[in-house]
Amino acid sequence: MLTDLFVSSGDDRDEQISLLFGDIVLKVLGQLEEETRIILSKRVCREKDAPHELMVKLAQDSIAVAEPVLEKSPTLTSEDLVAIASSASMAHLGAIAGRETVDKAVTTVLVDRGDTAVLSKVAENQGAEFADDSFLKLVEKARSSESIQAALINRPDLPEEAANALLPFLTEELKERVSALGADNTLVQLLAERAATEVAARAHKLEEAREQSNALIKDVVSKKTKIDDAVRLFARSDRTAELGMLLARVSDLPPAAVSQLLFSASDKPLVILCKANGVTADAYKDILTMRARRLRIGGLELNAAIQRYSALSEEGAKRSLETLKQSGGAFGQKSSADKAAEEAASAKKNIPFASSR
């Protein structure tokens, strides 16, 4: 009845009424059951003139009693909330994190003490303000929590330093969500800048690699570098284009034709090409390993290929290479005679059987 009188008096009540109400309730508060204290808390939690001492007492009660006051009471000051948050349970901190507004002094304590649920809730709260240091601590704690990361990406007040620290460990799904945000979002701008930087760096790296490969091939052709060194480098790193270019340059053959040999079903032309240019058996094994990965060649087949390579002499390979180059039909380059024969055979297959009389 007393609470009804206090609440119903509304804006007309004076300070004396509030103090009197507080004095009376505080005297009997310890004798009230929790259910009654919960009802009291819910009735007075929104009253701006509610007795300050009473509201602090209710805010320090069990979470069932304290929650309405911690979430809604305009009577609690920042100092009150800081004091409560410094020692209260995570449930109490979670209730504070859900207030309509939470100032920097309070969020500092919440960030320092809060668990993942508290941090996610306060980070989602657009009415919460954070000091730059608190944002950085939040980001650090977000490393192992996708829920905190998800809350942070939607904050328009995220400072650039914190945003830079957050980006590296965002999941691909969260990055996609960031991309869908407005262009004025700090993370969106940083993500675009980072993507542009990565593309430029990748292009620069590819260009550097291409220049290094060309320089290495040039050194092999001029005999400054052993061909085995280049073969091992290109084969072990699966750089088939560079390996094809190397073998083409040292053999004076078209690069496109030589590249086809690397993974052709028959290794005979490749054996001739490598042997004729002085590629040792050890270096050739790296090429075979590269072929085996792509063509799924088994161990027995690999051993047979190594034996074929060892059986061919370098002089014999050089003669075979010259013969094949002169024929014009090797290394994927069909001669005009070969093409004519193929066309004739194809046409012959399409001639229908003549009817016998």
SEZA-169749 format. One record per atom (N, C-alpha, C): residue in one letter; x, y negated, z. Coordinates in steps of 0.1 Angstrom, whole numbers, padded with zeros to 4 digits, always signed. Each point is the difference from the previous one (the first is absolute). Layout:
<atoms>
aXYZ
...
</atoms>
This chain:
<atoms>
m+0008+0012+0000
m-0008-0012+0000
m+0009-0013+0000
l+0010+0001+0008
l+0009-0012+0001
l+0007-0002-0014
t+0004+0011-0007
t+0006-0001-0013
t-0010-0006-0010
d-0012+0005+0001
d-0011-0005-0009
d-0001-0015+0002
l-0001-0005+0012
l-0001-0014+0003
l+0012-0008-0006
f+0012+0006+0001
f+0012-0007-0004
f+0000-0001-0016
v-0003+0011-0006
v+0000+0001-0015
v-0011-0009-0006
s-0012+0001+0006
s-0012-0008-0005
s+0002-0015+0002
s+0008-0004+0009
s+0002-0015+0002
s+0007-0006-0012
g+0007+0008-0008
g+0006-0005-0013
g+0009-0012+0002
d-0001-0010-0009
d+0009-0011+0000
d-0004-0010+0010
d-0011+0002+0007
d-0005-0010+0010
d+0007+0002+0013
r+0007+0011+0002
r+0006+0003+0013
r+0012-0010+0002
d+0002-0003+0013
d+0012-0008+0003
d+0010+0008+0006
e+0012-0006+0003
e+0012+0008+0004
e-0003+0006+0014
q-0008-0006+0008
q-0003+0006+0014
q-0007+0013-0001
i-0009+0001-0010
i-0008+0012-0002
i+0009+0012-0004
s+0010-0004-0009
s+0009+0010-0004
s+0009+0005+0011
l+0005-0009+0008
l+0008+0003+0011
l-0007+0009+0011
l-0013-0004+0002
l-0008+0007+0010
l-0003+0014-0005
f-0003+0001-0012
f-0002+0014-0006
f+0012+0008+0001
g+0012-0006-0003
g+0012+0008+0001
g+0003+0004+0014
d-0001-0009+0010
d+0002+0004+0014
d-0008+0011+0005
i-0013+0000-0004
i-0009+0010+0005
i+0004+0014-0006
v+0002+0000-0014
v+0002+0013-0007
v+0014+0005+0004
l+0010-0008+0002
l+0013+0005+0004
l-0001+0007+0014
k-0009-0005+0009
k-0001+0006+0013
k-0005+0014+0000
v-0009+0003-0010
v-0007+0013-0001
v+0006+0009-0011
l+0010-0006-0008
l+0005+0007-0012
l+0005+0014+0004
g+0008+0001+0011
g+0006+0012+0004
g-0010+0011+0004
q-0012-0004+0003
q-0011+0009+0004
q-0008+0005-0011
l+0002-0006-0012
l-0009+0004-0012
l+0006+0012-0007
e-0009+0009-0004
e+0004+0012-0008
e+0005-0005-0014
e+0008+0009-0006
e+0006-0004-0013
e-0011-0003-0010
e-0011+0007+0000
e-0011-0002-0010
e-0006-0014+0002
t-0001-0004+0013
t-0005-0014+0002
t+0010-0010-0004
r+0013+0002+0002
r+0010-0009-0004
r+0000-0001-0015
i-0002+0011-0007
i+0000-0001-0015
i-0012-0009-0005
i-0012+0002+0007
i-0011-0009-0004
i+0003-0014+0002
l+0006-0003+0012
l+0004-0014+0004
l+0009-0005-0011
s+0011+0008-0004
s+0010-0005-0009
s-0007-0003-0014
k-0009+0008-0004
k-0006-0002-0013
k-0009-0012+0000
r-0006-0003+0012
r-0010-0012+0001
r+0008-0013+0000
v+0011-0001+0006
v+0007-0013+0002
v+0012-0002-0009
c+0004+0011-0008
c+0012-0001-0008
c+0001-0012-0009
r-0011-0005-0006
r+0000-0010-0009
r-0002-0014+0006
e-0003-0001+0013
e-0003-0013+0006
e+0013-0008+0002
k-0001-0012-0007
k+0012-0009+0001
k+0002-0006+0014
d-0011+0000+0008
d+0001-0006+0013
d+0001+0011+0011
a+0002+0012-0004
a+0001+0011+0010
a+0012-0002+0009
p-0002+0003+0013
p+0011-0002+0010
p+0013+0006-0004
h+0011-0007-0001
h+0012+0004-0005
h+0006+0012+0008
e-0001-0001+0014
e+0006+0010+0008
e-0007+0014-0002
l-0014-0001-0001
l-0008+0012-0003
l+0004+0006-0013
m+0002-0008-0010
m+0003+0006-0013
m+0014+0006-0001
v+0009-0005+0008
v+0013+0006+0000
v-0001+0014+0008
k-0008+0000+0010
k-0002+0012+0008
k-0006+0011-0009
l-0010-0004-0008
l-0007+0010-0009
l+0010+0004-0011
a+0008-0009-0005
a+0010+0004-0010
a+0010+0009+0004
q+0003+0001+0014
q+0010+0009+0005
q-0006+0013+0005
d-0013+0001-0002
d-0007+0012+0005
d+0002+0012-0010
s-0007+0011+0002
s+0002+0011-0010
s-0004-0005-0014
i+0004+0007-0010
i-0002-0005-0014
i-0014-0001-0003
a-0009+0009+0005
a-0014-0001-0003
a-0006-0013+0005
v+0005-0005+0012
v-0005-0013+0005
v+0008-0011-0007
a+0013+0001-0002
a+0008-0011-0005
a-0002-0003-0014
e-0003+0010-0009
e+0000-0002-0014
e-0009-0011-0005
p-0013-0002+0004
p-0007-0011-0005
p+0006-0013+0004
v+0005-0002+0012
v+0006-0012+0004
v+0013-0003-0008
l+0009+0010-0001
l+0012-0002-0007
l-0002-0003-0015
e-0010+0005-0006
e-0003-0002-0014
e-0007-0014-0002
k-0009-0004+0009
k-0009-0011-0003
k+0001-0012+0009
s+0005+0001+0012
s-0001-0011+0010
s+0008-0012-0004
p-0007-0012-0002
p+0008-0012-0003
p+0006-0006+0013
t-0003+0006+0011
t+0005-0006+0013
t+0014+0004+0002
l+0004+0012-0005
l+0014+0005+0002
l+0010-0009-0008
t+0010-0005+0007
t+0010-0008-0007
t+0011+0009-0006
s+0008-0007-0007
s+0012+0007-0006
s+0009+0006+0011
e+0001-0008+0011
e+0009+0005+0011
e-0007+0013+0006
d-0013-0001+0002
d-0007+0012+0005
d+0003+0013-0009
l-0002-0002-0012
l+0002+0011-0010
l+0014+0005+0000
v+0010-0009+0001
v+0014+0004+0000
v+0003+0008+0013
a-0006-0004+0011
a+0003+0007+0013
a-0007+0014-0001
i-0012+0000-0005
i-0007+0013+0000
i+0007+0010-0010
a+0004-0005-0012
a+0006+0008-0010
a+0014+0005+0004
s+0006-0007+0009
s+0014+0003+0005
s+0000+0013+0008
s-0011+0004+0005
s+0000+0012+0009
s-0012+0009-0002
a-0010-0004-0008
a-0012+0008-0001
a+0002+0012-0010
s-0010+0009-0001
s+0001+0012-0008
s-0001-0004-0015
m+0003+0010-0009
m-0001-0002-0014
m-0014-0003-0004
a-0010+0005+0007
a-0014-0002-0003
a-0003-0015+0003
h+0005-0005+0010
h-0002-0015+0003
h+0007-0008-0010
l+0012+0004-0005
l+0007-0008-0010
l-0007+0001-0013
g-0007+0011-0003
g-0008+0001-0012
g-0012-0009+0000
a-0006-0001+0012
a-0011-0010+0001
a+0004-0014-0002
i+0012-0004+0005
i+0005-0013-0002
i+0003-0003-0015
a+0005+0011-0006
a+0004-0001-0014
a-0012-0003-0009
g-0012+0003+0005
g-0012-0002-0008
g-0007-0013+0002
r+0006-0009+0008
r-0007-0013+0003
r+0000-0008-0013
e-0010-0009+0000
e-0002-0008-0012
e+0013-0008-0004
t+0006-0005+0010
t+0013-0007-0002
t+0010+0005+0011
v+0012+0002-0004
v+0011+0004+0009
v+0012-0009-0003
d+0005-0007+0010
d+0011-0010-0003
d+0013+0008+0000
k+0011-0008-0003
k+0013+0006-0002
k+0006+0006+0013
a-0003-0007+0011
a+0005+0005+0013
a-0006+0014+0003
v-0013+0002-0003
v-0006+0013+0003
v+0005+0011-0010
t+0000-0004-0013
t+0005+0010-0010
t+0014+0004+0003
t+0008-0008+0005
t+0014+0003+0003
t+0000+0012+0010
v-0008-0001+0010
v-0001+0011+0010
v-0006+0013-0006
l-0010-0002-0008
l-0006+0012-0007
l+0010+0007-0009
v+0008-0008-0007
v+0009+0006-0009
v+0011+0007+0008
d+0004-0006+0011
d+0011+0006+0008
d-0005+0013+0007
r-0012+0001+0004
r-0005+0011+0008
r-0009+0010-0007
g-0006-0005-0010
g-0011+0008-0007
g+0005+0013-0007
d-0009+0009+0000
d+0002+0012-0008
d-0005-0002-0014
t+0000+0011-0008
t-0004-0002-0014
t-0014-0005-0002
a-0009+0005+0008
a-0014-0004-0001
a-0002-0015+0003
v+0007-0004+0011
v-0001-0015+0004
v+0007-0008-0011
l+0011+0004-0005
l+0007-0008-0010
l-0008-0001-0013
s-0006+0011-0004
s-0008+0000-0012
s-0012-0009+0001
k-0006+0000+0012
k-0012-0008+0002
k+0003-0015+0001
v+0011-0004+0006
v+0003-0014+0001
v+0006-0005-0013
a+0007+0009-0008
a+0004-0004-0013
a-0011-0002-0010
e-0011+0008+0002
e-0012-0002-0009
e-0008-0012+0004
n+0002-0005+0012
n-0008-0011+0005
n+0005-0013-0006
q-0008-0006-0009
q+0003-0012-0007
q+0000-0012+0009
g-0006+0001+0012
g+0000-0011+0009
g+0012+0001+0010
a+0009+0009-0002
a+0012+0001+0008
a+0011-0007-0006
e+0007-0008+0008
e+0012-0007-0005
e+0013+0007+0006
f+0010+0000-0009
f+0013+0006+0004
f+0011-0009-0001
a+0010+0000+0009
a+0012-0006-0002
a+0008+0007-0010
d+0010-0006-0007
d+0008+0007-0010
d+0007+0012+0006
d+0005-0001+0012
d+0007+0011+0006
d-0010+0012+0003
s-0012-0003+0003
s-0010+0010+0002
s-0003+0008-0013
f-0001-0008-0011
f-0002+0006-0013
f+0011+0010-0003
l+0012-0004+0002
l+0012+0008-0003
l+0000+0013+0009
k-0005-0001+0012
k-0001+0012+0009
k-0011+0009-0005
l-0011-0006-0005
l-0011+0007-0005
l+0005+0008-0013
v+0007-0006-0008
v+0005+0006-0012
v+0009+0012+0004
e+0009-0002+0009
e+0009+0010+0005
e-0008+0013+0005
k-0010-0003+0008
k-0009+0011+0005
k-0008+0006-0011
a-0002-0007-0011
a-0009+0005-0011
a+0008+0010-0008
r+0013+0001+0002
r+0008+0010-0008
r-0006+0014+0000
s-0005+0004+0012
s-0005+0013+0002
s-0015+0001+0001
s-0007-0011-0004
s-0014-0001+0001
s-0007-0006-0012
e-0006+0008-0008
e-0007-0005-0012
e-0011-0009+0003
s-0007+0003+0012
s-0011-0009+0003
s+0004-0014+0004
i+0011-0002+0006
i+0005-0013+0003
i+0004-0007-0014
q+0007+0008-0008
q+0004-0006-0013
q-0013-0005-0008
a-0010+0009+0000
a-0013-0004-0007
a-0006-0013+0006
a+0001-0001+0013
a-0005-0013+0006
a+0008-0012-0004
l+0013+0002+0000
l+0009-0011-0003
l-0001-0005-0014
i-0002+0008-0010
i+0000-0004-0014
i-0012-0010-0003
n-0010+0000+0009
n-0011-0008-0002
n+0001-0014+0007
r+0011-0002+0007
r+0002-0013+0007
r+0005-0011-0009
p-0007-0010-0002
p+0004-0011-0008
p+0011-0008+0007
d+0002+0001+0013
d+0010-0008+0008
d+0013+0008+0002
l+0001+0011-0007
l+0013+0008+0002
l+0012-0008-0006
p+0009-0003+0009
p+0012-0008-0005
p+0008+0008-0010
e+0008-0008-0008
e+0008+0007-0011
e+0010+0009+0006
e+0006-0003+0011
e+0011+0009+0006
e-0007+0013+0004
a-0011+0000+0006
a-0007+0012+0004
a-0005+0008-0012
a-0005-0007-0010
a-0004+0006-0012
a+0011+0007-0007
n+0012-0006-0001
n+0011+0007-0006
n+0004+0012+0007
a-0001+0000+0014
a+0003+0011+0008
a-0010+0012-0002
l-0012-0004-0003
l-0011+0010-0001
l+0000+0007-0013
l+0003-0007-0011
l-0001+0006-0013
l+0007+0013-0002
p+0013+0002+0004
p+0007+0012-0003
p-0007+0013+0004
f-0007+0000+0011
f-0006+0013+0005
f-0015+0001-0002
l-0006-0009-0008
l-0014+0002-0003
l-0002+0012-0010
t-0011+0007+0002
t-0003+0012-0008
t-0004-0006-0014
e+0000+0009-0010
e-0004-0004-0014
e-0014-0005+0000
e-0009+0007+0008
e-0014-0003+0001
e-0002-0014+0006
l+0008-0004+0010
l-0001-0013+0006
l+0006-0011-0010
k+0010+0004-0007
k+0005-0010-0010
k-0010-0003-0011
e-0008+0010-0004
e-0011-0002-0009
e-0010-0009+0006
r-0003+0002+0013
r-0010-0009+0006
r+0005-0014+0001
v+0013-0002+0002
v+0006-0013+0001
v-0001-0007-0014
s+0002+0008-0011
s-0001-0006-0013
s-0014-0005-0003
a-0010+0006+0006
a-0013-0005-0002
a-0004-0012+0007
l+0008-0005+0010
l-0003-0012+0008
l+0003-0012-0009
g-0005-0012+0005
g+0002-0012-0007
g+0014-0004-0002
a+0003-0008-0011
a+0013-0004-0003
a+0007-0008+0010
d-0008-0006+0009
d+0006-0009+0011
d+0005+0008+0012
n-0002+0013-0001
n+0004+0009+0011
n+0016+0001+0000
t+0006-0002+0011
t+0015+0001+0000
t+0005+0013-0005
l-0006+0011+0004
l+0004+0014-0004
l-0001+0002-0015
v-0011-0006-0006
v-0002+0001-0014
v+0012-0007-0008
q+0003-0011+0005
q+0011-0008-0007
q+0013+0007+0002
l+0003+0005+0012
l+0013+0007+0002
l+0000+0013-0008
l-0011+0007-0001
l+0000+0013-0007
l+0002-0003-0015
a-0005-0010-0005
a+0002-0004-0014
a+0015-0004-0003
e+0005-0007+0010
e+0014-0004-0001
e+0009+0012+0000
r-0003+0009+0010
r+0008+0012+0001
r+0000+0009-0012
a-0012+0001-0006
a-0002+0008-0012
a+0008-0005-0011
a+0000-0014-0002
a+0007-0006-0011
a+0016+0002+0003
t+0004-0001+0012
t+0014+0001+0003
t+0004+0015-0002
e-0008+0009+0003
e+0003+0014-0002
e+0001+0004-0015
v-0009-0006-0008
v+0000+0002-0014
v+0013-0005-0006
a+0003-0013+0004
a+0013-0006-0005
a+0012+0008+0004
a+0000+0004+0013
a+0012+0008+0005
a+0001+0013-0008
r-0012+0007-0002
r+0001+0013-0008
r+0005-0002-0014
a-0005-0011-0006
a+0004-0003-0014
a+0015-0003+0000
h+0005-0008+0010
h+0014-0003+0000
h+0008+0013+0003
k-0005+0009+0008
k+0007+0012+0003
k+0001+0009-0012
l-0011+0001-0008
l+0000+0008-0012
l+0010-0006-0010
e+0000-0013-0001
e+0009-0007-0010
e+0014+0003+0004
e+0003-0001+0013
e+0014+0003+0005
e+0004+0014-0003
a-0010+0010+0003
a+0003+0014-0003
a+0002+0002-0015
r-0007-0007-0008
r+0001+0002-0015
r+0014-0005-0004
e+0004-0012+0005
e+0013-0005-0003
e+0011+0009+0004
q-0001+0005+0013
q+0010+0009+0005
q+0001+0013-0008
s-0012+0005-0005
s+0000+0012-0008
s+0007-0002-0013
n-0003-0012-0006
n+0006-0003-0013
n+0015-0002+0001
a+0004-0006+0011
a+0015-0002+0002
a+0007+0013+0002
l-0007+0010+0008
l+0006+0013+0002
l+0001+0008-0013
i-0011-0001-0008
i+0001+0007-0013
i+0011-0006-0009
k+0001-0013+0000
k+0010-0006-0008
k+0014+0004+0005
d+0002+0002+0013
d+0013+0004+0005
d+0003+0015-0004
v-0011+0008+0000
v+0002+0014-0005
v+0005+0000-0014
v-0007-0008-0009
v+0003+0000-0014
v+0014-0005-0002
s+0005-0009+0008
s+0013-0006-0002
s+0011+0008+0008
k-0005+0012+0006
k+0009+0009+0007
k+0005-0006+0014
k-0006-0011+0004
k+0004-0005+0013
k-0005+0008+0012
t-0011+0007-0003
t-0007+0008+0011
t-0002+0014-0006
k+0001+0010+0009
k-0002+0014-0005
k-0015+0002-0002
i-0003+0007-0011
i-0014+0003-0003
i-0007+0008+0011
d+0007+0008+0007
d-0006+0008+0011
d-0005-0009+0011
d+0007-0011+0003
d-0005-0009+0011
d-0014-0006-0004
a-0001-0004-0012
a-0013-0006-0005
a-0011+0010-0001
v+0004+0012-0005
v-0010+0011-0001
v-0006+0004+0014
r+0009+0001+0010
r-0004+0004+0013
r-0009-0011+0006
l+0004-0013-0001
l-0008-0011+0005
l-0014+0000-0006
f-0001+0001-0013
f-0013-0001-0007
f-0009+0012+0003
a+0006+0012+0000
a-0007+0012+0001
a-0006+0002+0015
r+0009-0003+0009
r-0004+0002+0014
r-0011-0010+0004
s+0000-0012-0006
s-0010-0010+0003
s-0012+0000-0009
d+0000+0011-0009
d-0011+0002-0009
d-0002-0012-0010
r+0010-0006-0003
r+0000-0011-0010
r+0002+0005-0014
t-0011+0006-0005
t+0001+0007-0013
t+0002-0009-0012
a-0005-0012+0001
a+0002-0010-0011
a+0014-0003-0001
e+0007-0003+0011
e+0014-0004+0000
e+0009+0012-0004
l-0004+0012+0004
l+0008+0012-0004
l-0001+0002-0015
g-0012-0001-0005
g-0002+0001-0015
g+0008-0011-0007
m+0000-0012+0005
m+0007-0011-0007
m+0015+0003+0000
l+0005+0006+0012
l+0014+0003+0001
l+0004+0010-0011
l-0007+0011+0000
l+0004+0011-0010
l-0002-0004-0014
a-0010-0009-0003
a-0001-0005-0013
a+0011-0009-0004
r+0005-0009+0009
r+0011-0009-0003
r+0013+0007-0003
v+0003+0010+0009
v+0013+0007-0002
v-0001+0010-0012
s-0012+0003-0005
s-0001+0009-0011
s-0003-0007-0013
d-0003-0013+0001
d-0004-0008-0012
d-0013+0006-0006
l-0010+0002+0008
l-0013+0005-0004
l-0011-0009+0005
p-0012+0001-0006
p-0011-0009+0004
p-0004+0003+0014
p-0001-0010+0009
p-0004+0003+0014
p-0013+0007+0001
a-0010-0003-0008
a-0014+0006+0002
a+0001+0015-0003
a+0008+0004-0010
a+0002+0014-0003
a+0007+0007+0011
v+0010-0006+0006
v+0008+0007+0010
v-0009+0001+0013
s-0008-0010+0003
s-0008+0001+0012
s-0010+0012-0001
q-0004+0004-0012
q-0010+0011-0002
q+0007+0013+0004
l+0013+0000-0002
l+0008+0013+0003
l+0000+0003+0015
l+0000-0010+0009
l+0002+0002+0014
l-0011+0010+0005
f-0012+0000-0005
f-0010+0009+0005
f-0007+0008-0010
s+0008+0003-0011
s-0006+0009-0011
s+0001+0014+0005
a-0008+0009-0006
a-0001+0014+0005
a+0014+0007-0002
s+0006-0003-0011
s+0013+0006-0003
s+0011-0009+0005
d+0010+0005+0007
d+0011-0008+0004
d+0013+0000-0009
k-0001+0007-0011
k+0011+0002-0009
k+0006-0013-0005
p-0009-0009-0006
p+0006-0013-0004
p+0006-0008+0011
l-0006+0001+0012
l+0005-0008+0012
l+0014+0006+0004
v+0001+0013+0000
v+0013+0007+0003
v+0011-0005-0010
i-0003+0000-0013
i+0009-0005-0010
i+0004-0014+0003
l-0010-0009+0002
l+0002-0014+0002
l+0009-0003+0012
c-0003+0006+0011
c+0008-0002+0013
c+0014+0006-0001
k+0001+0012-0006
k+0013+0007-0001
k+0009-0008-0009
a-0005-0005-0011
a+0008-0007-0010
a+0005-0013+0005
n-0006-0006+0011
n+0004-0012+0005
n+0008+0001+0013
g+0003+0013+0003
g+0009+0002+0012
g-0006+0000+0014
v-0014+0002+0000
v-0007+0002+0013
v+0004+0013+0006
t+0005+0000+0012
t+0005+0012+0006
t-0012+0008+0005
a+0002+0013+0003
a-0010+0009+0004
a-0007-0005+0013
d+0008-0005+0009
d-0005-0005+0013
d-0010-0012-0002
a+0004-0009-0009
a-0009-0011-0003
a-0012+0004-0008
y+0001+0010-0008
y-0011+0005-0008
y-0010+0007+0009
k+0004+0005+0011
k-0009+0006+0010
k-0010-0010+0005
d+0005-0013+0002
d-0009-0010+0005
d-0011-0003-0011
i+0004+0001-0013
i-0010-0002-0010
i-0010+0012+0000
l+0005+0012+0002
l-0009+0012+0001
l-0009-0001+0012
t+0005-0005+0011
t-0009-0002+0012
t-0011-0010-0003
m+0003-0010-0007
m-0010-0010-0004
m-0010+0006-0009
r+0005+0008-0010
r-0010+0007-0009
r-0009+0010+0008
a+0006+0007+0010
a-0007+0010+0007
a-0011-0006+0008
r+0002-0012+0006
r-0011-0007+0007
r-0012-0003-0009
r+0004-0005-0012
r-0011-0004-0009
r-0007+0012-0007
l+0008+0010-0004
l-0005+0011-0008
l-0003+0013+0008
r+0003-0002+0014
r-0002+0012+0009
r+0007+0012-0004
i+0013-0002-0003
i+0009+0011-0004
i+0004+0008+0013
g+0000+0013-0001
g+0004+0009+0011
g+0015+0002+0001
g+0004+0006+0011
g+0014+0003+0003
g+0007+0008-0011
l-0006+0011-0005
l+0006+0008-0010
l+0002-0007-0013
e-0010-0008-0003
e+0001-0008-0013
e+0011-0010+0001
l+0002-0006+0012
l+0010-0010+0002
l+0014+0007-0001
n+0002+0011+0006
n+0013+0007-0001
n+0003+0004-0015
a-0010+0004-0007
a+0002+0003-0014
a+0004-0012-0008
a-0006-0012+0003
a+0003-0013-0006
a+0015-0004+0003
i+0004+0003+0012
i+0014-0004+0004
i+0010+0009-0007
q-0004+0013-0002
q+0009+0009-0007
q+0001-0003-0015
r-0011-0005-0006
r+0000-0004-0014
r+0009-0012-0001
y+0000-0009+0009
y+0008-0012+0000
y+0015+0004+0001
s+0003+0008+0009
s+0014+0004+0002
s+0006+0008-0011
a-0009+0007-0007
a+0005+0009-0012
a+0003-0008-0012
l-0005-0012-0001
l+0002-0008-0012
l+0013-0009+0002
s+0009+0001-0010
s+0012-0008+0001
s-0003-0014-0004
e+0009-0010+0004
e-0002-0014-0003
e+0002-0002-0015
e+0010+0007-0006
e+0003-0001-0014
e-0012+0005-0009
g-0005+0012+0005
g-0012+0005-0007
g-0012-0009+0000
a-0002-0006+0012
a-0011-0010+0002
a+0002-0012-0009
k+0012-0005-0002
k+0002-0011-0008
k-0003+0003-0015
r+0004+0012-0004
r-0003+0004-0014
r-0015+0001-0002
s-0007+0006+0010
s-0014+0002-0001
s-0007-0013+0000
l+0005-0010+0008
l-0006-0013+0000
l+0001-0007-0013
e+0012+0001-0006
e+0001-0007-0013
e-0008+0006-0011
t-0001+0014+0001
t-0009+0007-0010
t-0014-0004+0001
l-0005-0001+0013
l-0014-0004+0002
l-0003-0014-0004
k+0010-0009+0003
k-0002-0014-0004
k+0000-0002-0015
q+0008+0008-0007
q+0000-0001-0015
q-0013+0006-0006
s-0006+0010+0007
s-0012+0006-0005
s-0012-0009+0001
g+0001-0009+0010
g-0011-0009+0002
g-0013+0006+0006
g+0001+0012+0003
g-0012+0007+0005
g+0001+0003+0015
a+0011-0005+0006
a+0002+0003+0014
a-0005-0011+0009
f-0001+0003+0013
f-0004-0010+0010
f-0013-0007-0002
g-0009+0008-0006
g-0014-0006-0002
g-0001-0008-0012
q+0011-0001-0008
q-0001-0008-0013
q-0002+0010-0012
k-0011+0001-0005
k-0003+0010-0011
k+0005-0006-0013
s+0006+0008-0008
s+0004-0004-0013
s-0012-0001-0009
s+0002-0006-0012
s-0012-0001-0009
s-0004+0014-0005
a+0011+0009-0002
a-0004+0014-0004
a-0008+0007+0010
d+0004-0002+0013
d-0008+0006+0011
d-0015-0005+0000
k-0001-0013-0002
k-0014-0006+0000
k-0008+0006-0012
a+0007+0001-0012
a-0008+0005-0011
a-0004+0014+0001
a+0009+0008+0007
a-0003+0014+0002
a-0012+0002+0010
e+0000-0009+0010
e-0011+0000+0010
e-0013-0003-0007
e+0000-0011-0008
e-0012-0004-0007
e-0005+0011-0009
a+0009+0006-0007
a-0004+0011-0010
a-0007+0011+0008
a+0006+0004+0011
a-0005+0011+0008
a-0014-0003+0006
s-0001-0013+0004
s-0013-0004+0005
s-0011+0000-0010
a+0004-0005-0012
a-0010+0000-0011
a-0004+0014-0004
k+0010+0009+0000
k-0003+0014-0004
k-0010+0007+0009
k+0001-0004+0014
k-0009+0006+0009
k-0015-0005-0002
n-0001-0011-0007
n-0014-0006-0001
n-0006+0005-0014
i+0007+0007-0008
i-0005+0005-0013
i-0010+0012+0003
p-0012-0001-0005
p-0010+0011+0003
p+0003+0012-0009
f-0004+0012+0005
f+0002+0012-0008
f-0008-0001-0012
a+0006+0005-0012
a-0007+0000-0013
a-0009+0012+0000
s-0011-0001-0006
s-0009+0012-0001
s+0004+0010-0011
s+0001+0012+0003
s+0004+0010-0011
s-0011+0004-0009
r+0003+0002-0012
r-0010+0004-0010
r+0001+0015-0003
</atoms>
